[in-house]
Amino acid sequence: MNTPSLPYGLRPLEIGYLILLAAAFYFTGEQFRGSPVPVPLFGAALVGGVAVLAGRCRAEWRALPNKLFFFLLAAAWVVLFVFFGNATLGYVHSPSLFMWLMDIYTAPNSDAQFSLFIPFVMLGLLWWKRGELLAQPAGLWWPGLLLFLLGLFLHLVGYVVQQSQLSTLGFFTGLYGLTALAWGRHWLKASFFPFFLLAFCLPTGGLLDGFTFKLRLLVSWLVAGVAHLGLAPDLIREGTQLMDGQRTFAYEVAAACSGIRSIMALLTVMTIYGFVVFQAPWRRAAMILAALPLAVLGNVVRICFTIGVAEMLGQDAGKMVETKFGFVTFVVALGSAFLLARWLEKGEAAGPIVKEPVT
């Protein structure tokens, strides 16, 4: 009896997984912040993602050795961070590092909300690289233990000095080391890029405040320059504040408009795209380095658009645009990134063609 086909080639169990995934992200909403439900539900979604990945790669899964060895050690590693992962109990009263991370990711106006998607993107990239990961025989590689011990050391230091960011780095490093221990040096090299994306899950805290303030000054200076060309000639700039000539309406380039949120999200997208599409290191570097100026460009366009609306339709319309049209930053930045990518793709396609020798 033939099983009825599902849309997009999905399997029945994968439909159930998508429901679980949707529930996991639903419970990461701000209204559930502080609840014990989101972390185990999100963890179940990650475990389910591994199961779906194994189901989609059955031949590769059967060929992969030391699975029980790796998953037992990985489970013990996770348990360590559940009970002895967070020493800063004054901020999040839980010993779990994952509770601390979830609190950071789901905080109002958090710059790290997109980090919740990174582990699932990493699983997708592991599926994409499955052929490369098993191109050579995998097996135990004891030097991987050194990388695991480095992760343990980073966590111990972070736990003692109450720097959970360092413990988070230790968790990712130790997990990466366990994959090297179980599956070898080739696996370590081939899986570097998917695991590198976990760096975007590291909370920055106040480490980038100085950089953020400089971006705010840059955006306000550029907007004032554009406005003086005819958009709003009487615009006054004082630091990060932009005001009309009568000082009755201000467009402050606040921290949320500094570009840091769009930079981190845009940097993640452009890094993934650069590594997946391009082979030449300089093209990958061009995509990554373009994230900063494109994010700034998006913010400048958005604020200039707000000023233009306020000048033509009044302050109420300007305020409405300022609060409702934040997506303009991403539209401009992603549109510009798409044009850059297309240009780089044409350059790569126009490269020299190596002909096969005639036999």
Buried (B, 14 or more C-beta within 10 A) or exposed (E): EEEEEEEEEEBEEBEEBBEBBEBBBEBBEEEBBEBEEBBEBBBBBBEBBEEBBBEEBEEBBEEBBBEEBBBEBBEEBBEBBBEBBBBBEEEBEBBBBBBBBBBBBBBEEBBBBBBBBBBBBBBBBBBEBBEEBBEEEBEBBEEBBEBBEBBBEBBBEBBEEBBBBBBBBBBBBBBBBBBBBBBBBBBBEBBEBBBBBBEBBBBBEEEBEEBBBEBBBBBBBBBBEBBEEEBBEEBBBEEBBBBBEEEEBEBBBEBEBBBBBBBBBBBBBBBBBBBEBBEEEEBBEBBBEBBBEBBBBBBBBBBBBBBBBBBEEEBEBBBBBBEEBBEBBBEBBBEBBEEBBEEBEEEEEEEEEEEEEEE
